[in-house]
Amino acid sequence: MDGGHMNGMTHMPPPSPVTATGAPPVTTTTGATMQHHPMMHMAFFWGTNGEILFPGWPGSNSGMYVLVLIFIFILAFLVEFLSHANFARRGSTTAAVGLVQTVVHTLRTGLGYMVMLAVMSFNGGVFLAAVAGHALGFLVFGTSVFRKPPPPVTGDKSSDLSPMICA
């Protein structure tokens, strides 16, 4: 190499790379290049800017953020519904019941993982929406608050007592 020439070609620096966001990279004082990536939070934060489940979702639009919160609430509520629902019908074959249980379990697990991934965004609003969805779902489907009491058993002395006293 003589004077910056290599076989008759001048030595030129390579073109500067562009990050995935379209912004040029930052060069540190040591000459290392750092890429700009969207900030990933490692502690809970409160705000509408962040990515939840999908790239660019909800963006900076606060209306979309509210939609995300409603979506996560419904997902958590559905997880509780699927956890406490009994889809087996009397008279069904063992294979049919097993297949239905497997499909419900798979759906419940997938939805549960989606809720978990949303909570891993560390957004405080998403966390509260997920907890509220699980809580309301458990209240509705997992407790006896909204269930009809079973008919009293004949000859059972405790059936004379009101449900509040028995509880």
For each residue, the residues with C-beta under 8 A, 3 or more apart:
1: 4 5 6 11
2: 5
3:
4: 1 10 11
5: 1 2 8 9 10 11
6: 1 9 11
7:
8: 5
9: 5 6
10: 4 5
11: 1 4 5 6
12:
13:
14:
15:
16: 24 25
17: 24 25 33
18: 22 23 24 25
19: 22 23 24 25 35 36 37
20: 35 37
21: 36 37 38
22: 18 19
23: 18 19 36
24: 16 17 18 19
25: 16 17 18 19 33 34 35 36
26: 33 34 36
27: 31 32 33 34
28: 31 32 33 34
29:
30:
31: 27 28
32: 27 28
33: 17 25 26 27 28
34: 25 26 27 28
35: 19 20 25
36: 19 21 23 25 26
37: 19 20 21 40
38: 21 51
39:
40: 37
41: 44 45 50 121 122 123
42: 122
43: 122
44: 41 122 123 124 127
45: 41 50 122 123 124
46: 123 124 125
47: 50 123
48: 58 60 61 62 65 125
49: 60
50: 41 45 47 58 121 123
51: 38 54 55 56 57 121
52: 57 58 68 72 118 121 123 126
53: 57 68 114 117 118 121
54: 51 57
55: 51
56: 51 59
57: 51 52 53 54 64 68
58: 48 50 52 61 64 65 67 68
59: 56 64
60: 48 49
61: 48 58 64 65
62: 48 65 66
63: 66 67
64: 57 58 59 61 67 68
65: 48 58 61 62 68 69 125
66: 62 63 69 70
67: 58 63 64 70 71
68: 52 53 57 58 64 65 71 72 118 126
69: 65 66 72 73 125 126 129
70: 66 67 73 74 129
71: 67 68 74 75
72: 52 68 69 75 76 115 118 126 129 130 133
73: 69 70 76 77 129 130 132 133
74: 70 71 77 78 133
75: 71 72 78 79 111 114 115 118 130 133
76: 72 73 79 80 115 129 130 131 132 133 134 137
77: 73 74 80 81 133 134 136 137
78: 74 75 81 82 111 137
79: 75 76 82 83 108 111 112 115 133 134 137
80: 76 77 83 84 133 134 136 137 138 140 141 142
81: 77 78 84 85 137 140 141
82: 78 79 85 104 107 108 111
83: 79 80 108 137 141 142
84: 80 81 138 141 142
85: 81 82 104 141
86:
87: 100 101 104
88: 92 97 100 101
89: 92 97
90:
91:
92: 88 89 96 97 100
93: 96 97
94: 97 98
95: 98 99
96: 92 93 99 100
97: 88 89 92 93 94 100 101
98: 94 95 101 102
99: 95 96 102 103
100: 87 88 92 96 97 103 104
101: 87 88 97 98 104 105
102: 98 99 105 106
103: 99 100 106 107
104: 82 85 87 100 101 107 108
105: 101 102 108 109
106: 102 103 109 110
107: 82 103 104 110 111
108: 79 82 83 104 105 111 112
109: 105 106 112 113
110: 106 107 113 114
111: 75 78 79 82 107 108 114 115
112: 79 108 109 115 116
113: 109 110 116 117
114: 53 75 110 111 117 118
115: 72 75 76 79 111 112 118 119 130 133 134
116: 112 113 119 120
117: 53 113 114 120 121
118: 52 53 68 72 75 114 115 121 126 130
119: 115 116 122 126 127 130
120: 116 117
121: 41 50 51 52 53 117 118 126
122: 41 42 43 44 45 119 127
123: 41 44 45 46 47 50 52 126 127
124: 44 45 46 127 128
125: 46 48 65 69 128 129
126: 52 68 69 72 118 119 121 123 129 130
127: 44 119 122 123 124 130 131
128: 124 125 131 132
129: 69 70 72 73 76 125 126 132 133
130: 72 73 75 76 115 118 119 126 127 133 134
131: 76 127 128 134 135
132: 73 76 128 129 135 136
133: 72 73 74 75 76 77 79 80 115 129 130 136 137
134: 76 77 79 80 115 130 131 137 138
135: 131 132 138 139
136: 77 80 132 133 139 140
137: 76 77 78 79 80 81 83 133 134 140 141 142
138: 80 84 134 135 141 142 143
139: 135 136 142 143 145 146
140: 80 81 136 137 143 145 146
141: 80 81 83 84 85 137 138 146
142: 80 83 84 137 138 139
143: 138 139 140 146 147
144: 147 149
145: 139 140
146: 139 140 141 143
147: 143 144
148:
149: 144 163
150:
151:
152: 156 159
153: 156 159
154:
155:
156: 152 153 159
157: 160
158: 161 166
159: 152 153 156
160: 157
161: 158 165 166
162: 165 166
163: 149 166 167
164: 167
165: 161 162
166: 158 161 162 163
167: 163 164
